[in-house]
């Protein structure tokens, strides 16, 4: 487990330096994600997309932790 401090959106603290990675990715997916996310670069696109994956995981974990707490169901309309 990393000893990095978390900030808003699950991003690691600036103390962590980026590592160079090589991936085989479909350019069309990168282009679409870049447009959706409003990112300026492909690196920013991938960083934002990974942040969203981590954020989603945190949301799911939080919702699961709240199951059975007796709170009002905010998903289904009454």
C-alpha positions in Angstrom: 0.0 0.0 0.0 1.3 3.4 -0.9 2.2 5.9 1.8 1.0 8.8 -0.3 -1.4 11.4 1.1 -4.7 11.5 -0.7 -6.3 14.7 -1.9 -9.7 15.6 -3.5 -10.7 13.2 -6.2 -8.3 10.5 -5.0 -5.3 12.1 -6.6 -2.0 11.3 -4.9 0.0 14.1 -3.4 2.4 16.0 -5.6 5.3 14.3 -3.9 4.8 11.3 -6.2 6.6 11.7 -9.4 5.1 10.3 -12.6 6.6 7.2 -14.2 7.0 6.7 -17.9 4.6 3.9 -19.1 4.0 2.3 -22.5 0.5 1.1 -23.3 -1.2 -0.1 -26.5 -4.5 1.9 -26.4 -7.1 2.6 -29.1 -6.6 6.2 -30.3 -10.4 6.5 -30.8 -11.0 5.8 -27.1 -8.4 8.3 -26.0 -9.8 11.0 -28.4 -13.4 10.4 -27.1 -12.3 10.4 -23.5 -10.3 13.6 -24.1 -13.3 15.3 -25.5 -15.7 14.1 -22.8 -13.2 15.1 -20.0 -12.1 18.4 -21.6 -8.5 17.4 -21.2 -5.8 19.2 -23.1 -3.3 16.3 -23.4 -3.5 12.6 -23.7 -1.7 12.3 -20.3 -4.2 14.5 -18.6 -7.0 12.4 -20.2 -5.6 9.2 -18.8 -5.0 10.8 -15.4 -8.5 12.1 -15.2 -10.0 8.8 -16.3 -8.0 6.9 -13.7 -9.1 9.5 -11.0 -12.8 8.8 -12.0 -12.2 5.0 -11.6 -10.8 5.5 -8.1 -13.7 8.0 -7.3 -16.3 5.5 -8.5 -14.8 2.8 -6.3 -14.9 5.2 -3.3 -18.5 6.0 -4.0 -19.5 2.3 -4.3 -17.6 1.5 -1.1 -19.4 4.3 0.7 -22.9 3.3 -0.6 -22.2 -0.3 0.5 -21.1 0.9 3.9 -24.4 2.8 4.3 -26.6 -0.3 3.5 -29.0 -1.0 6.3 -28.5 2.3 8.1 -32.1 3.2 7.7 -31.4 6.3 5.6 -34.0 7.3 3.0 -33.4 5.7 -0.4 -32.4 8.6 -2.6 -32.1 6.5 -5.8 -35.7 5.4 -6.3 -38.5 7.9 -6.6 -41.3 7.5 -4.1 
